[in-house]
Amino acid sequence: MRSRVELFESIRRDSRLEGMGIRALAKRYRVHRRTVRQALSSAVPPERKQHQRPSPVLEAWKPLIAAWVTADEALPRKQRHTAHRVWQRLVAEHGAQVGESTVRKHVARLRRELGGGVACVSVPQVHHPGAEAEVDFAELWAWLEGTLTKLWLFTMRLSASGRAFHAAFATQAQEAFFEGHVLGFAHFGGVPRRVRYDNLKPAVARILQGRNRIENERFVTLRSHYGYDSFFCQPGLKGAHEKGGVEGEGGRFRRRHLVPIPQVGSVGELNQHLAAADVADDARRVGHRPHTVGEDFAAERPHLLPLPAEPFDAARFLPAHRVDHKARVCVRQHHYSVPARFAGRRVNVRLGATFIEVRAGGQVVARHERSVAKGGESLVLDHYLEVLVRKPGALPGATALAQAREQGAFTPTHEAFWTAARRRHGDAAGTRALVEVLLAHRHLPTDALIQAMRQAVDAGVTQAAVVLVEARRIADCQPPAQVIPIGALQRFDRPTPALAGYDALLDEATAAGRGQPAEHLGGTEEPAHHRSHLEVVPADASKAEGMGA
């Protein structure tokens, strides 16, 4: 079956070549003479007239249908009326005798009218260099240590050049929101004059009428620190169109750089992957722009505001956290260890997007990488060493030891030294020797201690003192002590001194004390002026002199 365009072409050709009239052409092609006249007047067939047929049965139900469809605008999208459901309710609940196709057409027309018409049309905008940026969070999934984990992708995009910064966080909380700004501004080397936002809780405490907002005080401090202005979009789906650049950037970046899902060991490793992806994106082009993103950013960079002298402190201060009897502090449903001496005390916590810092008395006593999982614990073996000196039997099954092994902090060299020490000294004494070496990690380099332990095990020595001495020598870069072979120093040997002369002097003093003449010893009495000024006086004589005086 040929189209009307082909029919018009045949009619016009026969009229031109054969000179056929309107009646003959109508008879040949079995069409109305009106159609022949239309073909002869124009090669383009006229559009068919759209006749809106009346629907007298539906008229009674139009107000009810309009009420249902209008109420759906404020409800979740996945639980709104479909046209089919509207027809079902009309028939089942109200007994309406109306066709489904008629209801479908009316519902579609209502939704076009509720859509706003020209109000939904987007007006193209001009973005001046350095004038504006957009910020948003998007969902991100990654294989984190073998577990599929949901993370959050912070995105800051410059509207003019299209250059974007991305960072992964375990949360959308205030500390992550602020940390993203600090890293993003540092990445760009400057600050845009205005930033567009959703109504995120870290920034907006309460939404008022229109564009008015009650802002979070810390967010005001962040904005004041960097000296830029903020713009908050409308709530809901309407606001997404007011920052379409960053909305589209989140999906594009995920599809381009996070498919397949990356497999990483930590959030820090994932952020290194994202940083490399940001560098690679400098070579791409946005739409049909003549320059790459990197070239446009080079032109935009001088228009950014300068960075302040110091970055903003994005961490949150959480006071008065109590340390439990296991030397742990609970932060965001996860336990972190602190030195055992703080058990039962209250400490302060500085909570960052990627770290946990525990403070006591103005000093940092513990620092951990922030955990993604909830309900677990992050323990450091060093925090329990003072306890393990008294309780060496608790070390083999300690959770902190298991985590140290997983992280590589407790090396095979430690294991070998521990095994040798327990074999020679017993479990308790051998474990205490290991603990003494572990305590030395606080003030000696790890590499020096590991090398010293390896040498001690090879030499069959398991005393902790020997390991520490050798580790200090290695740390000070001193040469090892020279080994002198047995017998090499025999030329320095001297005969053992005789004590006969001292014995003779002792006998002479004893005889003189008893009043015996010197001849008794085989000698002659010396003159008084040759005698020593020290004389041995009998104890009885001294007593007599004392009494006579």
C-alpha positions as CSV (number, residue, x, y, z in Angstrom):
1,M,0.0,0.0,0.0
2,R,1.5,3.2,-1.2
3,S,1.5,6.4,0.8
4,R,-0.3,9.6,0.1
5,V,2.9,11.3,-1.1
6,E,3.4,8.5,-3.7
7,L,-0.3,8.8,-4.7
8,F,0.1,12.6,-5.2
9,E,3.2,12.0,-7.3
10,S,1.4,9.5,-9.6
11,I,-1.6,11.9,-10.1
12,R,0.7,14.8,-10.9
13,R,2.8,12.7,-13.3
14,D,-0.3,11.4,-15.3
15,S,-1.7,14.9,-15.4
16,R,1.6,16.3,-16.7
17,L,2.4,13.5,-19.2
18,E,-1.0,12.3,-20.4
19,G,-3.0,15.5,-19.9
20,M,-5.7,13.6,-18.0
21,G,-8.5,15.6,-16.4
22,I,-9.7,15.6,-12.8
23,R,-12.6,13.2,-13.4
24,A,-10.4,10.7,-15.3
25,L,-7.7,10.8,-12.7
26,A,-10.2,10.3,-9.9
27,K,-11.6,7.3,-11.7
28,R,-8.2,5.8,-12.4
29,Y,-6.9,6.1,-8.8
30,R,-10.3,5.6,-7.2
31,V,-10.2,8.7,-5.1
32,H,-12.4,11.7,-4.6
33,R,-12.0,14.6,-7.1
34,R,-11.1,16.8,-4.0
35,T,-8.1,14.6,-3.5
36,V,-7.0,15.1,-7.2
37,R,-7.4,18.8,-6.8
38,Q,-5.2,18.7,-3.7
39,A,-2.5,16.7,-5.5
40,L,-2.5,19.1,-8.5
41,S,-2.2,22.1,-6.2
42,S,0.7,20.8,-4.0
43,A,3.0,17.8,-3.9
44,V,2.7,17.8,-0.1
45,P,-0.5,16.2,1.2
46,P,-2.4,18.3,3.7
47,E,-2.5,17.2,7.3
48,R,-5.5,15.3,8.4
49,K,-8.0,17.2,10.5
50,Q,-8.1,16.3,14.1
51,H,-11.7,16.0,15.2
52,Q,-12.2,15.8,19.0
53,R,-15.1,13.5,19.4
54,P,-17.4,14.4,22.2
55,S,-17.4,12.1,25.3
56,P,-20.8,12.7,27.0
57,V,-20.3,9.7,29.4
58,L,-16.9,10.9,30.6
59,E,-18.1,14.5,31.3
60,A,-19.7,13.4,34.6
61,W,-16.4,11.8,35.8
62,K,-13.9,14.5,34.7
63,P,-13.9,16.4,38.1
64,L,-13.2,13.1,40.0
65,I,-10.4,12.1,37.6
66,A,-8.9,15.6,37.9
67,A,-9.0,15.4,41.7
68,W,-7.2,12.0,41.7
69,V,-4.5,13.1,39.2
70,T,-3.9,16.4,41.0
71,A,-3.5,14.7,44.4
72,D,-0.9,12.4,42.9
73,E,1.5,15.3,42.4
74,A,2.3,15.4,46.1
75,L,2.7,11.6,46.5
76,P,5.6,9.3,45.8
77,R,6.0,8.6,42.1
78,K,5.9,4.9,42.4
79,Q,2.5,4.9,44.1
80,R,0.5,7.2,41.8
81,H,-2.5,6.5,39.6
82,T,-1.8,5.2,36.2
83,A,-4.5,5.7,33.5
84,H,-5.4,2.1,33.7
85,R,-5.8,2.3,37.5
86,V,-8.0,5.4,37.1
87,W,-10.3,3.4,34.7
88,Q,-10.4,0.5,37.1
89,R,-11.5,2.6,40.0
90,L,-14.2,4.3,37.9
91,V,-15.6,1.0,36.9
92,A,-15.2,-0.9,40.2
93,E,-16.0,1.9,42.7
94,H,-18.5,4.1,40.8
95,G,-19.9,1.8,38.1
96,A,-18.9,4.1,35.3
97,Q,-19.7,2.8,31.8
98,V,-16.8,4.4,30.0
99,G,-14.1,3.0,27.7
100,E,-10.5,2.7,28.9
101,S,-9.0,4.4,25.8
102,T,-11.3,7.4,26.5
103,V,-10.0,7.6,30.1
104,R,-6.4,7.2,28.9
105,K,-6.6,10.2,26.5
106,H,-8.2,12.4,29.2
107,V,-5.6,11.5,31.8
108,A,-2.7,12.2,29.4
109,R,-4.2,15.6,28.6
110,L,-4.6,16.4,32.3
111,R,-1.0,15.5,33.0
112,R,0.2,17.7,30.2
113,E,-1.7,20.6,31.7
114,L,-0.5,19.9,35.3
115,G,3.1,19.7,33.9
116,G,3.1,23.5,33.7
117,G,3.4,24.0,29.9
118,V,5.9,26.8,29.3
119,A,6.9,26.8,33.0
120,C,8.8,23.5,32.4
121,V,10.9,24.9,29.6
122,S,14.5,25.4,30.5
123,V,16.2,28.7,29.5
124,P,19.8,28.3,28.4
125,Q,22.3,30.2,30.6
126,V,25.7,31.8,30.1
127,H,28.3,30.9,32.8
128,H,31.1,33.4,33.3
129,P,34.5,32.1,34.3
130,G,34.9,31.7,38.1
131,A,31.4,32.9,38.7
132,E,29.7,29.7,39.9
133,A,30.0,26.1,40.9
134,E,27.5,23.3,41.8
135,V,27.8,20.8,44.7
136,D,25.9,17.5,45.2
137,F,26.2,14.0,46.7
138,A,25.5,10.9,44.7
139,E,25.4,7.2,45.6
140,L,28.5,5.1,44.9
141,W,29.0,1.4,45.3
142,A,32.4,-0.3,45.6
143,W,33.9,-3.6,46.6
144,L,35.5,-2.6,49.9
145,E,37.8,-5.4,51.2
146,G,35.6,-7.9,49.3
147,T,32.3,-6.5,50.5
148,L,29.9,-4.6,48.3
149,T,29.6,-1.3,50.2
150,K,27.5,1.8,49.7
151,L,29.4,5.0,49.8
152,W,28.7,8.6,48.8
153,L,30.3,10.5,46.0
154,F,30.9,14.2,46.7
155,T,31.0,16.3,43.5
156,M,31.9,19.9,43.0
157,R,31.6,21.1,39.4
158,L,32.7,24.5,37.9
159,S,29.8,25.7,35.7
160,A,32.0,27.5,33.1
161,S,34.7,25.0,32.3
162,G,32.9,21.9,33.4
163,R,35.9,20.7,35.4
164,A,34.8,18.6,38.4
165,F,36.2,17.3,41.7
166,H,35.1,14.0,43.1
167,A,35.7,12.3,46.5
168,A,34.2,9.3,48.2
169,F,33.0,9.3,51.8
170,A,31.4,6.8,54.1
171,T,28.7,9.3,55.0
172,Q,26.8,12.5,53.9
173,A,27.2,14.0,57.4
174,Q,28.4,17.5,58.0
175,E,32.1,16.6,58.4
176,A,32.1,14.9,55.0
177,F,30.2,17.8,53.4
178,F,32.8,20.3,54.7
179,E,35.8,18.1,54.0
180,G,34.6,17.9,50.3
181,H,34.6,21.7,50.1
182,V,38.1,22.0,51.6
183,L,39.5,19.3,49.2
184,G,37.5,20.7,46.2
185,F,38.7,24.3,46.6
186,A,42.3,23.0,47.0
187,H,41.9,20.9,43.9
188,F,40.9,23.9,41.8
189,G,43.4,26.2,43.5
190,G,40.7,28.8,44.1
191,V,37.2,29.5,45.1
192,P,34.2,30.3,42.8
193,R,32.1,33.4,43.7
194,R,28.9,31.4,44.2
195,V,28.0,27.8,44.9
196,R,24.6,26.1,44.2
197,Y,23.2,23.6,46.6
198,D,20.4,21.3,47.4
199,N,18.8,21.8,50.7
200,L,21.2,19.5,52.5
201,K,21.0,19.3,56.3
202,P,24.7,20.1,56.8
203,A,23.9,23.5,55.2
204,V,20.2,24.2,55.8
205,A,18.6,23.9,59.2
206,R,15.1,24.8,58.0
207,I,13.4,25.7,54.7
208,L,11.3,28.8,54.8
209,Q,8.9,30.2,52.1
210,G,10.5,30.9,48.7
211,R,14.3,31.0,48.7
212,N,14.6,31.9,52.4
213,R,16.5,29.4,54.5
214,I,17.7,29.2,58.1
215,E,21.3,28.1,57.6
216,N,23.5,25.9,59.8
217,E,26.0,28.1,61.8
218,R,29.0,26.0,60.9
219,F,28.1,26.2,57.2
220,V,28.0,30.0,57.6
221,T,31.4,29.8,59.1
222,L,32.7,27.7,56.2
223,R,31.2,30.2,53.7
224,S,32.7,33.1,55.5
225,H,36.1,31.5,55.7
226,Y,36.3,31.0,51.9
227,G,34.4,34.2,51.1
228,Y,31.8,32.9,48.6
229,D,28.0,33.2,48.3
230,S,25.5,30.3,48.3
231,F,22.3,29.7,46.3
232,F,19.8,27.1,47.4
233,C,17.6,25.4,44.8
234,Q,13.9,24.6,45.1
235,P,13.1,21.5,47.1
236,G,12.3,18.3,45.3
237,L,12.6,17.5,41.6
238,K,12.2,21.1,40.5
239,G,15.4,22.0,42.3
240,A,17.3,19.4,40.4
241,H,16.9,21.3,37.1
242,E,18.4,24.4,38.7
243,K,21.8,22.6,39.0
244,G,21.6,20.3,36.1
245,G,25.3,20.4,35.5
246,V,26.3,18.5,38.7
247,E,23.2,16.3,38.5
248,G,24.3,15.0,35.1
249,E,28.0,14.9,36.1
250,G,27.4,12.4,38.9
251,G,25.8,9.9,36.5
252,R,28.4,10.5,33.8
253,F,31.3,10.0,36.1
254,R,29.9,6.8,37.6
255,R,29.3,5.3,34.1
256,R,32.7,6.4,32.8
257,H,35.0,5.6,35.7
258,L,33.2,3.3,38.1
259,V,31.9,0.6,35.8
260,P,32.9,-2.1,36.5
261,I,32.6,-1.6,40.2
262,P,36.1,-0.9,41.6
263,Q,37.7,-3.3,44.0
264,V,39.7,-1.5,46.7
265,G,41.1,-2.1,50.2
266,S,40.0,1.2,51.7
267,V,38.2,4.5,51.0
268,G,41.6,6.2,50.7
269,E,42.6,3.8,47.9
270,L,39.3,4.5,46.1
271,N,39.9,8.3,46.4
272,Q,43.3,7.8,44.7
273,H,41.4,6.1,41.8
274,L,38.9,9.0,41.7
275,A,41.8,11.6,41.6
276,A,43.3,9.8,38.6
277,A,39.9,9.8,36.9
278,D,39.6,13.6,37.4
279,V,43.0,14.1,35.8
280,A,41.9,11.9,32.8
281,D,38.7,13.9,32.4
282,D,40.7,17.1,31.6
283,A,41.1,15.7,28.0
284,R,37.4,15.3,27.4
285,R,35.0,17.8,25.7
286,V,31.6,18.9,27.0
287,G,29.1,18.6,24.2
288,H,30.3,20.3,21.1
289,R,32.7,22.8,22.8
290,P,35.8,23.5,20.7
291,H,38.2,23.2,23.7
292,T,38.8,20.4,26.2
293,V,37.8,20.7,29.9
294,G,41.5,21.2,30.9
295,E,41.9,24.0,28.3
296,D,38.7,25.8,29.5
297,F,39.8,25.4,33.1
298,A,43.2,27.0,32.4
299,A,41.3,30.0,31.1
300,E,38.9,30.0,34.1
301,R,41.5,29.5,36.8
302,P,42.7,33.2,37.0
303,H,39.1,34.3,37.7
304,L,38.7,32.2,40.9
305,L,39.0,33.8,44.3
306,P,42.3,33.1,46.1
307,L,42.4,30.5,48.8
308,P,42.7,31.6,52.4
309,A,46.0,31.3,54.3
310,E,44.8,28.2,56.2
311,P,42.2,25.5,55.2
312,F,38.9,25.3,57.1
313,D,38.9,22.7,59.9
314,A,36.1,20.4,58.8
315,A,36.2,18.0,61.7
316,R,33.5,18.1,64.4
317,F,34.3,18.3,68.1
318,L,32.4,15.7,70.3
319,P,33.1,16.2,74.0
320,A,32.8,13.9,77.0
321,H,32.9,10.4,75.6
322,R,33.4,7.7,78.3
323,V,36.0,5.0,77.7
324,D,34.7,1.6,78.7
325,H,36.4,-1.1,80.6
326,K,37.9,-2.6,77.4
327,A,39.7,0.7,76.7
328,R,37.3,1.6,73.8
329,V,35.3,4.7,73.0
330,C,32.1,4.4,70.9
331,V,31.7,7.0,68.0
332,R,28.9,6.7,65.5
333,Q,28.1,3.1,66.6
334,H,31.7,1.9,66.1
335,H,34.2,1.2,68.9
336,Y,37.8,2.6,68.7
337,S,40.6,1.7,71.2
338,V,42.5,4.2,73.3
339,P,45.5,3.6,75.6
340,A,44.5,1.4,78.5
341,R,45.4,4.0,81.1
342,F,42.3,6.0,80.1
343,A,39.8,3.2,80.9
344,G,36.9,4.6,82.8
345,R,37.8,8.3,82.1
346,R,36.0,10.8,79.8
347,V,37.8,11.9,76.6
348,N,37.0,14.3,73.8
349,V,36.7,13.2,70.2
350,R,37.5,15.1,67.0
351,L,35.5,13.5,64.3
352,G,36.6,13.9,60.7
353,A,35.3,12.6,57.4
354,T,38.1,10.0,57.2
355,F,39.6,9.9,60.7
356,I,38.8,9.7,64.4
357,E,41.0,11.6,66.9
358,V,40.8,11.0,70.6
359,R,42.1,13.8,72.9
360,A,42.7,13.9,76.6
361,G,44.2,16.8,78.5
362,G,44.8,18.7,75.3
363,Q,46.9,15.9,73.8
364,V,46.1,13.4,71.0
365,V,46.1,10.0,72.6
366,A,44.7,7.9,69.8
367,R,44.0,8.3,66.1
368,H,42.1,5.9,63.8
369,E,40.9,5.7,60.2
370,R,37.2,6.2,60.3
371,S,35.3,2.9,59.8
372,V,32.6,2.4,57.2
373,A,30.9,-0.4,59.0
374,K,28.7,0.0,62.1
375,G,28.7,-2.2,65.1
376,G,32.4,-3.2,64.8
377,E,35.6,-2.2,66.5
378,S,39.0,-0.9,65.5
379,L,41.7,-1.8,68.0
380,V,45.4,-1.0,68.2
381,L,47.7,-3.6,69.8
382,D,49.9,-0.8,71.2
383,H,47.1,0.5,73.4
384,Y,47.0,-2.8,75.4
385,L,50.7,-3.5,75.9
386,E,50.8,-2.3,79.6
387,V,47.9,-4.7,80.3
388,L,49.6,-7.6,78.5
389,V,52.7,-7.3,80.6
390,R,50.6,-8.3,83.6
391,K,48.3,-10.6,81.6
392,P,50.5,-12.3,79.0
393,G,48.0,-15.1,78.6
394,A,45.5,-12.7,77.0
395,L,47.7,-12.0,74.0
396,P,47.2,-15.1,71.8
397,G,43.4,-14.6,71.5
398,A,43.4,-10.8,71.6
399,T,41.2,-9.0,69.0
400,A,43.8,-6.3,68.7
401,L,46.5,-8.9,67.7
402,A,44.2,-10.4,65.1
403,Q,43.6,-7.0,63.5
404,A,47.4,-6.2,63.7
405,R,48.0,-9.4,61.8
406,E,45.4,-8.5,59.1
407,Q,46.9,-5.0,58.7
408,G,50.5,-6.3,58.5
409,A,51.6,-4.4,61.7
410,F,52.4,-7.8,63.4
411,T,54.8,-9.3,60.9
412,P,56.1,-12.8,60.5
413,T,59.3,-11.7,62.1
414,H,57.3,-10.8,65.3
415,E,55.7,-14.3,65.1
416,A,59.1,-16.0,64.7
417,F,60.6,-14.1,67.7
418,W,57.5,-14.8,69.8
419,T,57.6,-18.5,69.0
420,A,61.3,-18.8,69.8
421,A,60.9,-16.9,73.0
422,R,58.1,-19.1,74.3
423,R,60.0,-22.2,73.3
424,R,63.0,-21.2,75.4
425,H,61.4,-19.3,78.3
426,G,57.9,-20.6,78.5
427,D,54.6,-19.0,77.4
428,A,54.4,-16.2,80.1
429,A,58.1,-15.2,80.1
430,G,58.4,-15.5,76.3
431,T,55.2,-13.3,75.8
432,R,56.6,-10.7,78.1
433,A,59.8,-10.6,76.1
434,L,57.7,-10.0,73.0
435,V,55.7,-7.3,74.7
436,E,59.0,-5.6,75.8
437,V,60.0,-5.5,72.1
438,L,56.6,-4.2,71.1
439,L,56.9,-1.4,73.6
440,A,60.2,-0.4,72.0
441,H,58.2,0.4,68.8
442,R,57.2,3.7,70.5
443,H,60.7,5.1,70.4
444,L,62.7,3.0,67.9
445,P,62.2,2.7,64.1
446,T,60.1,-0.3,63.1
447,D,62.6,-1.4,60.4
448,A,65.5,-1.4,62.9
449,L,63.5,-3.5,65.4
450,I,62.4,-6.1,62.8
451,Q,65.9,-6.4,61.5
452,A,67.2,-6.8,65.1
453,M,64.6,-9.5,65.8
454,R,65.5,-11.4,62.7
455,Q,69.2,-11.4,63.6
456,A,68.4,-12.5,67.2
457,V,66.3,-15.4,66.0
458,D,69.0,-16.5,63.5
459,A,71.6,-16.4,66.3
460,G,69.3,-18.2,68.7
461,V,69.0,-15.3,71.1
462,T,65.6,-14.5,72.6
463,Q,66.4,-11.9,75.3
464,A,64.5,-8.6,74.7
465,A,67.5,-6.5,75.9
466,V,69.7,-7.9,73.2
467,V,67.1,-7.1,70.5
468,L,66.9,-3.5,71.8
469,V,70.6,-2.9,71.9
470,E,71.0,-4.2,68.4
471,A,68.0,-2.1,67.2
472,R,69.6,1.0,68.6
473,R,72.8,0.2,66.9
474,I,71.0,-0.2,63.6
475,A,69.0,3.0,64.1
476,D,72.2,4.9,64.8
477,C,73.8,3.4,61.7
478,Q,76.8,2.1,63.8
479,P,78.9,-0.8,62.4
480,P,78.4,-4.1,64.2
481,A,80.8,-5.0,67.0
482,Q,84.1,-6.6,65.9
483,V,84.3,-10.3,66.8
484,I,87.7,-11.2,68.3
485,P,88.7,-14.9,67.9
486,I,89.6,-16.8,71.0
487,G,93.4,-16.8,71.7
488,A,94.1,-13.6,69.7
489,L,94.8,-11.6,73.0
490,Q,97.1,-14.1,74.7
491,R,100.1,-11.8,74.2
492,F,98.6,-9.4,76.6
493,D,98.3,-12.0,79.4
494,R,100.3,-11.3,82.7
495,P,101.0,-13.8,85.5
496,T,98.6,-13.7,88.5
497,P,100.0,-11.4,91.2
498,A,101.3,-13.1,94.4
499,L,99.9,-12.0,97.8
500,A,102.8,-13.3,100.0
501,G,104.2,-9.7,100.6
502,Y,100.8,-8.5,101.8
503,D,100.6,-11.5,104.2
504,A,104.0,-10.6,105.7
505,L,103.0,-7.0,106.3
506,L,99.8,-8.2,107.9
507,D,101.7,-10.6,110.3
508,E,104.1,-7.7,111.2
509,A,101.3,-5.4,112.1
510,T,99.6,-8.1,114.2
511,A,102.8,-8.9,116.1
512,A,103.5,-5.2,116.8
513,G,100.0,-4.9,118.2
514,R,100.7,-7.7,120.7
515,G,103.9,-5.9,122.0
516,Q,106.3,-8.5,120.6
517,P,109.8,-7.3,119.7
518,A,110.7,-7.0,116.1
519,E,113.4,-9.7,116.5
520,H,110.7,-12.2,116.8
521,L,110.0,-11.5,113.2
522,G,113.7,-11.9,112.3
523,G,114.4,-8.1,112.0
524,T,116.0,-5.3,114.1
525,E,114.2,-2.6,115.8
526,E,114.1,0.6,113.8
527,P,114.7,4.1,115.5
528,A,111.6,5.9,116.6
529,H,112.0,8.6,114.0
530,H,112.0,5.9,111.2
531,R,108.7,4.4,112.4
532,S,105.5,5.2,110.7
533,H,103.4,7.9,112.3
534,L,100.5,5.4,112.3
535,E,100.7,2.8,115.1
536,V,98.4,0.0,116.0
537,V,97.1,0.8,119.5
538,P,95.6,-2.1,121.5
539,A,92.0,-1.7,122.3
540,D,92.5,-2.2,126.1
541,A,95.2,0.4,126.2
542,S,93.1,3.0,124.7
543,K,90.3,2.3,127.2
544,A,92.8,2.6,130.1
545,E,94.0,6.0,128.9
546,G,90.5,7.1,128.6
547,M,89.7,6.2,132.2
548,G,92.9,7.8,133.5
549,A,92.2,11.0,131.8
